Structure formats: structure tokens, C-alpha cells
Amino acid sequence: MATIEECRAALEKLSDNMRGAEGDVRAAAALDRSVSCHITDLDVTFAGRMTGGRIEVDATRPGPPREKAQIRLAMAGDDLVALVGGELNFATAWGSRRVRLEASLLDLFRLRKLL
């Protein structure tokens, strides 16, 4: 089972990857939205903001998200680490419900370029 530190490191790596993106992916990463990532097996939520092509984590809180972020993710810690490490395909994980992603329809269309 991934630790909170490993999940935080995975989110930092994802943020770094987004910042280095180009073209359509860079445009999708340039959204300015509140973000939450609930790590279900650890029952902890990383909350922050997607801005400037990065994800900035402002808080780590126990339990599910306290507020409804504009972009919401939920998954096990091992799945987060595997997704960011390229070992797990997002579409496969989402289709099998290992990963949940909730956002507005417009944001989902933009985010699909990141995934």
C-alpha cells in the first residue's frame, strides 16, 4: 500500500509532467480550477488548485473531501502511483472504476487531453 508521502510525491511528479507539456496537453493543463484527490485506502484527501499548468496541493486532510472541488479524483494510493509512473492506463482504470474523476462536462473534454 502506498504511503501518504508516496502519494504526495506522485502528485508532485504529475504536476511537473503537466508543467513540461506542450501543445494541446499544455492548453488542457492551463486550467484554473480547484482540485481534490481522495486516496480511498488511506482515507486522506489532497486539496489544492490546478493553476499555471501545475497542481498546487494546499492541504492534506483526513477523510473524504470537505468541499466540492471543481475537479475531483478518487482512487487507491497504489493506483495513483501506478498512473503517474505510467504502469496503469487511465482509461482502463477509469473504465474499471478503480479511478473516479468528476468534473464539469467542459472540463472533462479539456482534461481528456491530459489523460
DSSP file (Angstrom, degrees, kcal/mol; ACC not computed):
  #  RESIDUE AA STRUCTURE BP1 BP2  ACC     N-H-->O    O-->H-N    N-H-->O    O-->H-N    TCO  KAPPA ALPHA  PHI   PSI    X-CA   Y-CA   Z-CA
    1    1 A M              0   0    0      0, 0.0     2,-0.1     0, 0.0    75,-0.0   0.000 360.0 360.0 360.0 131.0    0.0    0.0    0.0
    2    2 A A        -     0   0    0      1,-0.1    75,-0.2     4,-0.1    76,-0.2  -0.361 360.0-128.8 -66.9 146.7    1.4    3.4   -1.0
    3    3 A T     >  -     0   0    0     74,-0.1     4,-2.2     1,-0.1     5,-0.2  -0.434  23.9-105.1 -90.4 168.7    2.0    5.9    1.8
    4    4 A I  H  > S+     0   0    0      1,-0.2     4,-2.5     2,-0.2     5,-0.2   0.894 123.3  52.9 -58.9 -40.0    0.8    9.5    2.1
    5    5 A E  H  > S+     0   0    0      1,-0.2     4,-2.4     2,-0.2    -1,-0.2   0.896 108.2  49.3 -64.7 -40.7    4.4   10.6    1.2
    6    6 A E  H  > S+     0   0    0      2,-0.2     4,-2.1     1,-0.2    -1,-0.2   0.878 111.7  49.3 -65.9 -37.2    4.4    8.4   -1.9
    7    7 A C  H  X S+     0   0    0     -4,-2.2     4,-2.3     2,-0.2    -2,-0.2   0.913 110.8  49.4 -67.7 -42.1    1.1    9.8   -3.0
    8    8 A R  H  X S+     0   0    0     -4,-2.5     4,-2.1     1,-0.2    -2,-0.2   0.912 111.2  50.0 -61.9 -41.9    2.2   13.4   -2.4
    9    9 A A  H  X S+     0   0    0     -4,-2.4     4,-2.4     2,-0.2    -1,-0.2   0.886 108.9  52.4 -63.9 -38.6    5.4   12.6   -4.5
   10   10 A A  H  X S+     0   0    0     -4,-2.1     4,-2.5     2,-0.2    -2,-0.2   0.908 109.2  49.1 -64.3 -41.3    3.2   11.2   -7.2
   11   11 A L  H  X S+     0   0    0     -4,-2.3     4,-2.3     2,-0.2    -2,-0.2   0.878 110.7  50.8 -65.4 -36.8    1.1   14.3   -7.3
   12   12 A E  H  X S+     0   0    0     -4,-2.1     4,-2.5     2,-0.2    -2,-0.2   0.910 110.8  48.6 -64.8 -42.0    4.3   16.4   -7.5
   13   13 A K  H  X S+     0   0    0     -4,-2.4     4,-2.6     2,-0.2    -2,-0.2   0.909 110.6  50.7 -64.6 -41.4    5.5   14.3  -10.4
   14   14 A L  H  X S+     0   0    0     -4,-2.5     4,-2.4     2,-0.2    -2,-0.2   0.918 110.7  50.0 -60.1 -43.4    2.2   14.7  -12.2
   15   15 A S  H  X S+     0   0    0     -4,-2.3     4,-2.2     2,-0.2    -2,-0.2   0.915 110.6  48.8 -61.9 -44.3    2.4   18.4  -11.6
   16   16 A D  H  X S+     0   0    0     -4,-2.5     4,-1.5     1,-0.2    -2,-0.2   0.903 110.7  51.2 -62.2 -41.5    5.9   18.5  -13.0
   17   17 A N  H  < S+     0   0    0     -4,-2.6     4,-0.3     1,-0.2    -2,-0.2   0.900 109.9  50.0 -62.2 -41.2    4.8   16.5  -16.1
   18   18 A M  H >< S+     0   0    0     -4,-2.4     3,-1.2     1,-0.2    -1,-0.2   0.899 107.6  53.5 -64.4 -40.9    2.0   18.9  -16.7
   19   19 A R  H 3< S+     0   0    0     -4,-2.2    -1,-0.2     1,-0.3    -2,-0.2   0.834 109.6  48.4 -64.8 -32.2    4.2   21.9  -16.5
   20   20 A G  T 3< S+     0   0    0     -4,-1.5    -1,-0.3    -5,-0.1    -2,-0.2   0.429  89.2 115.5 -87.6   1.0    6.6   20.4  -19.1
   21   21 A A    <   -     0   0    0     -3,-1.2     2,-0.3    -4,-0.3    -3,-0.1  -0.235  48.6-156.4 -71.1 160.1    3.7   19.5  -21.5
   22   22 A E    >>  -     0   0    0      4,-0.0     3,-1.1     5,-0.0     4,-0.8  -0.854  47.2  -0.8-130.6 166.6    3.4   21.1  -24.9
   23   23 A G  H 3> S-     0   0    0     -2,-0.3     4,-1.9     1,-0.2     5,-0.1  -0.233 126.2  -3.5  61.6-135.3    0.6   21.8  -27.5
   24   24 A D  H 3> S+     0   0    0      1,-0.2     4,-2.2     2,-0.2    -1,-0.2   0.839 135.3  55.3 -61.1 -35.4   -3.0   20.6  -26.7
   25   25 A V  H <> S+     0   0    0     -3,-1.1     4,-2.1     2,-0.2    -1,-0.2   0.908 106.9  50.1 -66.3 -40.9   -1.8   19.0  -23.4
   26   26 A R  H  X S+     0   0    0     -4,-0.8     4,-0.8     1,-0.2    -2,-0.2   0.902 109.8  51.0 -63.3 -40.6   -0.3   22.3  -22.2
   27   27 A A  H >< S+     0   0    0     -4,-1.9     3,-0.6     1,-0.2    -2,-0.2   0.901 110.5  48.9 -63.5 -40.9   -3.5   24.1  -23.0
   28   28 A A  H >< S+     0   0    0     -4,-2.2     3,-1.0     1,-0.2    -1,-0.2   0.870 109.8  52.1 -66.3 -36.4   -5.5   21.5  -21.0
   29   29 A A  H 3< S+     0   0    0     -4,-2.1    24,-0.7     1,-0.2    -1,-0.2   0.631  93.2  75.8 -74.0 -13.3   -3.1   21.8  -18.1
   30   30 A A  T <<  +     0   0    0     -4,-0.8    22,-0.4    -3,-0.6    -1,-0.2   0.365  67.5 124.2 -83.3   6.5   -3.6   25.6  -18.1
   31   31 A L    <   -     0   0    0     -3,-1.0     2,-0.6    20,-0.1    22,-0.4  -0.261  57.9-140.1 -61.1 152.6   -7.0   25.4  -16.5
   32   32 A D        +     0   0    0     19,-0.2     2,-0.3    20,-0.1    19,-0.2  -0.891  48.3 136.8-115.9  97.7   -7.5   27.3  -13.3
   33   33 A R  E     -A   50   0A   0     17,-2.0    17,-3.5    -2,-0.6     2,-0.2  -0.976  57.5-108.0-143.0 150.2   -9.7   25.0  -11.1
   34   34 A S  E     -A   49   0A   0     -2,-0.3    37,-1.9    15,-0.2     2,-0.4  -0.570  42.4-164.3 -73.3 146.4   -9.9   23.7   -7.5
   35   35 A V  E     -Ab  48  71A   0     13,-2.4    13,-2.7    -2,-0.2     2,-0.4  -0.986  16.1-175.2-137.4 141.7   -8.8   20.1   -7.3
   36   36 A S  E     -Ab  47  72A   0     35,-2.1    37,-2.7    -2,-0.4     2,-0.4  -0.995   5.8-167.2-134.4 146.3   -9.2   17.3   -4.8
   37   37 A C  E     -Ab  46  73A   0      9,-2.5     9,-2.4    -2,-0.4     2,-0.6  -0.915   9.3-160.7-132.8 105.2   -7.7   13.8   -4.8
   38   38 A H  E     -Ab  45  74A   0     35,-2.8    37,-2.2    -2,-0.4     2,-1.0  -0.772   7.3-152.2 -89.5 120.0   -9.2   11.4   -2.3
   39   39 A I  E >>> -Ab  44  75A   0      5,-3.3     5,-1.4    -2,-0.6     4,-1.3  -0.814  12.5-163.9 -92.3 103.4   -6.9    8.4   -1.6
   40   40 A T  T 345S+     0   0    0     35,-2.0    36,-0.2    -2,-1.0    -1,-0.2   0.841  80.2  49.4 -65.4 -39.9   -9.5    5.9   -0.6
   41   41 A D  T 345S+     0   0    0     34,-0.3    -1,-0.2     1,-0.2    35,-0.1   0.773 120.5  37.4 -74.8 -23.2   -7.4    3.2    1.1
   42   42 A L  T <45S-     0   0    0     -3,-0.5    -1,-0.2     2,-0.2    -2,-0.2   0.546 101.7-135.7 -96.4 -11.3   -5.6    5.8    3.2
   43   43 A D  T  <5 +     0   0    0     -4,-1.3    20,-3.5     1,-0.2     2,-0.3   0.941  60.9 127.4  49.7  54.8   -8.8    7.9    3.7
   44   44 A V  E   < -AC  39  62A   0     -5,-1.4    -5,-3.3    18,-0.3     2,-0.4  -0.980  47.5-147.8-136.3 147.8   -6.9   11.1    3.1
   45   45 A T  E     -AC  38  61A   0     16,-3.2    16,-2.7    -2,-0.3     2,-0.6  -0.972   3.0-153.4-122.5 130.0   -7.6   14.0    0.7
   46   46 A F  E     -AC  37  60A   0     -9,-2.4    -9,-2.5    -2,-0.4     2,-0.4  -0.890  22.6-171.0 -94.4 125.4   -5.1   16.2   -1.0
   47   47 A A  E     +AC  36  59A   0     12,-2.8    11,-2.3    -2,-0.6    12,-2.2  -0.940  25.3 104.4-121.7 141.9   -6.8   19.5   -1.8
   48   48 A G  E     -AC  35  57A   0    -13,-2.7   -13,-2.4    -2,-0.4     2,-0.4  -0.846  56.3 -70.1-175.9-146.0   -5.4   22.3   -3.9
   49   49 A R  E     -AC  34  56A   0      7,-2.2     7,-3.3   -15,-0.3     2,-0.7  -0.997  18.0-138.9-143.2 139.8   -5.6   24.1   -7.2
   50   50 A M  E     +AC  33  55A   0    -17,-3.5   -17,-2.0    -2,-0.4     2,-0.3  -0.907  50.6 141.8 -94.1 115.4   -4.7   23.4  -10.8
   51   51 A T  E >   + C   0  54A   0      3,-2.3     3,-1.5    -2,-0.7   -19,-0.2  -0.988  53.2  14.1-156.5 144.6   -3.2   26.7  -12.0
   52   52 A G  T 3  S-     0   0    0    -22,-0.4   -22,-0.2    -2,-0.3     3,-0.1   0.792 129.4 -57.8  61.0  28.3   -0.4   27.9  -14.2
   53   53 A G  T 3  S+     0   0    0    -24,-0.7     2,-0.3   -22,-0.4    -1,-0.3   0.648 120.8  90.9  78.1  13.9    0.0   24.4  -15.7
   54   54 A R  E <  S-C   51   0A   0     -3,-1.5    -3,-2.3   -25,-0.1     2,-0.6  -0.890  73.7-123.6-134.4 164.3    0.6   22.8  -12.3
   55   55 A I  E     -C   50   0A   0     -2,-0.3     2,-0.7    -5,-0.2    -5,-0.2  -0.968  25.8-163.6-107.5 119.6   -1.3   21.2   -9.4
   56   56 A E  E     -C   49   0A   0     -7,-3.3    -7,-2.2    -2,-0.6     2,-0.6  -0.912   8.2-149.6-106.5 111.7   -0.5   23.0   -6.2
   57   57 A V  E     +C   48   0A   0     -2,-0.7    -9,-0.3    -9,-0.2     3,-0.1  -0.714  20.1 174.0 -83.4 119.6   -1.5   21.0   -3.1
   58   58 A D  E     +     0   0A   0    -11,-2.3     2,-0.3    -2,-0.6   -10,-0.2   0.745  61.5  14.2 -95.1 -29.2   -2.5   23.4   -0.3
   59   59 A A  E     -C   47   0A   0    -12,-2.2   -12,-2.8     2,-0.0     2,-0.5  -0.996  49.4-153.7-151.1 149.5   -3.8   20.9    2.3
   60   60 A T  E     +C   46   0A   0     -2,-0.3   -14,-0.2   -14,-0.2   -12,-0.0  -0.991  30.3 177.1-123.2 119.2   -3.8   17.2    3.2
   61   61 A R  E     -C   45   0A   0    -16,-2.7   -16,-3.2    -2,-0.5     2,-0.1  -0.924  30.9-110.4-127.0 146.3   -6.8   16.3    5.3
   62   62 A P  E    S+C   44   0A   0      0, 0.0   -18,-0.3     0, 0.0   -19,-0.1  -0.435  81.0  13.7 -69.1 149.2   -8.1   13.1    6.8
   63   63 A G  S    S-     0   0    0    -20,-3.5   -24,-0.2   -21,-0.2    -2,-0.2  -0.175 106.0 -30.4  84.8-175.8  -11.3   11.7    5.3
   64   64 A P  S    S-     0   0    0      0, 0.0   -19,-0.2     0, 0.0   -27,-0.0  -0.188  89.1 -64.3 -70.6 169.0  -13.2   12.5    2.1
   65   65 A P        -     0   0    0      0, 0.0     3,-0.1     0, 0.0   -29,-0.0  -0.263  38.4-153.1 -57.8 138.4  -13.1   16.0    0.6
   66   66 A R  S    S+     0   0    0     -3,-0.1     2,-0.3     1,-0.1    -3,-0.0   0.827  80.7  33.8 -80.3 -34.0  -14.7   18.6    2.9
   67   67 A E  S    S-     0   0    0      0, 0.0     2,-1.0     0, 0.0    -1,-0.1  -0.868  91.7-106.2-121.5 155.8  -15.6   20.9    0.0
   68   68 A K        -     0   0    0     -2,-0.3   -34,-0.1    -3,-0.1     2,-0.1  -0.714  38.2-155.7 -84.7 105.2  -16.7   20.0   -3.6
   69   69 A A        -     0   0    0     -2,-1.0   -34,-0.1     1,-0.1     3,-0.1  -0.364  24.7-118.1 -74.5 159.8  -13.7   20.9   -5.8
   70   70 A Q  S    S+     0   0    0      1,-0.2    34,-0.5   -36,-0.1     2,-0.5   0.829 108.1  35.3 -69.0 -31.6  -14.3   21.7   -9.5
   71   71 A I  E    S-b   35   0A   0    -37,-1.9   -35,-2.1    32,-0.2     2,-0.5  -0.989  79.4-173.4-124.6 121.7  -12.1   18.6  -10.4
   72   72 A R  E     -bD  36 102A   0     30,-3.1    30,-2.8    -2,-0.5     2,-0.3  -0.961   6.1-178.2-123.9 127.1  -12.4   15.6   -8.1
   73   73 A L  E     -bD  37 101A   0    -37,-2.7   -35,-2.8    -2,-0.5     2,-0.3  -0.902   0.8-178.0-117.3 149.0  -10.4   12.4   -8.2
   74   74 A A  E     +bD  38 100A   0     26,-1.8    26,-2.7    -2,-0.3     2,-0.3  -0.965  22.9 123.7-147.1 132.5  -10.7    9.3   -6.0
   75   75 A M  E     -bD  39  99A   0    -37,-2.2   -35,-2.0    -2,-0.3   -34,-0.3  -0.972  58.9 -76.9-170.8 169.2   -8.5    6.2   -6.1
   76   76 A A     >  -     0   0    0     22,-0.5     4,-1.8    -2,-0.3     3,-0.2  -0.479  44.2-116.1 -74.9 153.6   -6.3    3.9   -4.1
   77   77 A G  H  > S+     0   0    0      1,-0.2     4,-2.4     2,-0.2     5,-0.2   0.887 114.9  54.6 -59.9 -41.9   -2.8    5.2   -3.4
   78   78 A D  H  > S+     0   0    0      1,-0.2     4,-2.3     2,-0.2    -1,-0.2   0.869 107.1  51.9 -61.1 -36.1   -1.2    2.4   -5.4
   79   79 A D  H  > S+     0   0    0     -3,-0.2     4,-2.7     2,-0.2    -1,-0.2   0.888 108.0  51.1 -69.1 -38.4   -3.3    3.3   -8.4
   80   80 A L  H  X S+     0   0    0     -4,-1.8     4,-2.4     2,-0.2     5,-0.3   0.950 112.5  45.9 -60.8 -48.6   -2.2    7.0   -8.2
   81   81 A V  H  X S+     0   0    0     -4,-2.4     4,-2.0     1,-0.2     6,-0.2   0.909 114.8  47.8 -61.3 -42.8    1.5    5.9   -8.0
   82   82 A A  H  <>S+     0   0    0     -4,-2.3     5,-2.3    -5,-0.2     6,-1.3   0.886 110.9  51.2 -67.4 -39.6    1.0    3.5  -10.9
   83   83 A L  H ><5S+     0   0    0     -4,-2.7     3,-1.2     4,-0.2    -2,-0.2   0.954 114.3  42.2 -61.0 -50.5   -0.9    6.0  -13.1
   84   84 A V  H 3<5S+     0   0    0     -4,-2.4    -1,-0.2     1,-0.3    -2,-0.2   0.849 112.8  54.6 -67.6 -33.1    1.8    8.7  -12.7
   85   85 A G  T 3<5S-     0   0    0     -4,-2.0    -1,-0.3    -5,-0.3    -2,-0.2   0.502 114.6-116.3 -78.5  -3.4    4.5    6.1  -13.2
   86   86 A G  T < 5S+     0   0    0     -3,-1.2    -3,-0.2    -4,-0.5    -2,-0.1   0.601  87.8 111.9  80.9  11.2    3.0    5.0  -16.5
   87   87 A E  S   <S+     0   0    0     -5,-2.3     2,-0.4    -6,-0.2    -4,-0.2   0.593  72.8  49.5 -91.6 -12.3    2.3    1.5  -15.2
   88   88 A L  S    S-     0   0    0     -6,-1.3     2,-0.4    -5,-0.1    -2,-0.2  -0.994  80.4-132.2-132.0 127.5   -1.6    1.9  -15.3
   89   89 A N     >  -     0   0    0     -2,-0.4     4,-2.5     1,-0.1     5,-0.2  -0.631  12.4-142.3 -79.2 130.4   -3.6    3.3  -18.2
   90   90 A F  H  > S+     0   0    0     -2,-0.4     4,-3.2    25,-0.3     5,-0.3   0.930  99.0  51.4 -60.1 -47.4   -6.1    5.9  -17.1
   91   91 A A  H  > S+     0   0    0     24,-0.3     4,-2.6     1,-0.2    -1,-0.2   0.896 112.5  46.5 -59.3 -41.4   -8.8    4.8  -19.5
   92   92 A T  H  > S+     0   0    0      2,-0.2     4,-1.7     1,-0.2     6,-0.2   0.926 114.9  46.4 -65.1 -45.5   -8.6    1.2  -18.3
   93   93 A A  H  <>S+     0   0    0     -4,-2.5     5,-2.3     2,-0.2     6,-1.4   0.886 115.2  46.7 -65.4 -39.6   -8.5    2.3  -14.6
   94   94 A W  H ><5S+     0   0    0     -4,-3.2     3,-1.4     4,-0.2    -2,-0.2   0.917 111.3  51.5 -68.3 -43.9  -11.5    4.7  -15.1
   95   95 A G  H 3<5S+     0   0    0     -4,-2.6    -1,-0.2    -5,-0.3    -2,-0.2   0.815 111.8  46.5 -63.4 -31.3  -13.5    2.1  -17.1
   96   96 A S  T 3<5S-     0   0    0     -4,-1.7    -1,-0.3    -5,-0.2    -2,-0.2   0.355 115.2-117.7 -92.6   5.8  -13.0   -0.5  -14.3
   97   97 A R  T < 5S+     0   0    0     -3,-1.4    -3,-0.2     2,-0.2    -2,-0.1   0.654  81.6 122.8  67.0  19.4  -13.9    2.1  -11.7
   98   98 A R  S   <S+     0   0    0     -5,-2.3   -22,-0.5    -6,-0.2     2,-0.4   0.779  78.9  38.9 -74.4 -26.8  -10.5    1.9  -10.0
   99   99 A V  E    S-D   75   0A   0     -6,-1.4     2,-0.5    -9,-0.1    -2,-0.2  -0.985  73.8-160.3-124.2 133.2  -10.3    5.7  -10.6
  100  100 A R  E     -D   74   0A   0    -26,-2.7   -26,-1.8    -2,-0.4     2,-0.4  -0.953   8.5-176.7-113.1 133.6  -13.1    8.1  -10.3
  101  101 A L  E     -D   73   0A   0     -2,-0.5     2,-0.4   -28,-0.2   -28,-0.2  -0.995   1.3-178.8-129.8 124.5  -13.0   11.5  -12.0
  102  102 A E  E     +D   72   0A   0    -30,-2.8   -30,-3.1    -2,-0.4     2,-0.3  -0.989  21.7 125.6-126.1 133.2  -15.7   14.1  -11.6
  103  103 A A        -     0   0    0     -2,-0.4   -32,-0.2   -32,-0.2   -33,-0.1  -0.954  62.5 -65.4-166.7 172.9  -15.8   17.5  -13.2
  104  104 A S     >  -     0   0    0    -34,-0.5     4,-2.6    -2,-0.3     5,-0.2  -0.306  51.5-110.1 -65.4 158.8  -18.0   19.6  -15.4
  105  105 A L  H  > S+     0   0    0      1,-0.2     4,-2.0     2,-0.2     5,-0.2   0.902 119.7  50.7 -58.1 -43.3  -18.6   18.3  -19.0
  106  106 A L  H  > S+     0   0    0      1,-0.2     4,-1.8     2,-0.2    -1,-0.2   0.917 111.0  48.1 -62.3 -43.9  -16.5   21.1  -20.5
  107  107 A D  H  > S+     0   0    0      1,-0.2     4,-3.2     2,-0.2    -2,-0.2   0.888 107.9  55.5 -65.0 -38.0  -13.6   20.4  -18.1
  108  108 A L  H  X S+     0   0    0     -4,-2.6     4,-1.6     1,-0.2    -1,-0.2   0.900 106.6  50.7 -60.9 -40.3  -13.8   16.7  -18.9
  109  109 A F  H  < S+     0   0    0     -4,-2.0     4,-0.4     2,-0.2    -1,-0.2   0.901 114.8  43.4 -63.4 -40.2  -13.4   17.4  -22.6
  110  110 A R  H >< S+     0   0    0     -4,-1.8     3,-1.2     1,-0.2     4,-0.3   0.911 112.7  52.0 -69.9 -42.4  -10.3   19.5  -21.8
  111  111 A L  H >X S+     0   0    0     -4,-3.2     3,-1.9     1,-0.3     4,-1.1   0.763  89.9  76.6 -68.5 -25.9   -8.9   17.1  -19.3
  112  112 A R  T 3< S+     0   0    0     -4,-1.6    -1,-0.3     1,-0.3    -2,-0.1   0.787  88.4  61.5 -58.1 -25.0   -9.1   14.1  -21.7
  113  113 A K  T <4 S+     0   0    0     -3,-1.2    -1,-0.3    -4,-0.4    -2,-0.2   0.765 102.8  50.5 -70.9 -24.8   -6.0   15.6  -23.5
  114  114 A L  T <4        0   0    0     -3,-1.9    -1,-0.2    -4,-0.3    -2,-0.2   0.750 360.0 360.0 -78.9 -24.9   -4.0   15.1  -20.2
  115  115 A L     <        0   0    0     -4,-1.1   -24,-0.3    -3,-0.1   -25,-0.3   0.424 360.0 360.0 -98.0 360.0   -5.1   11.6  -19.9
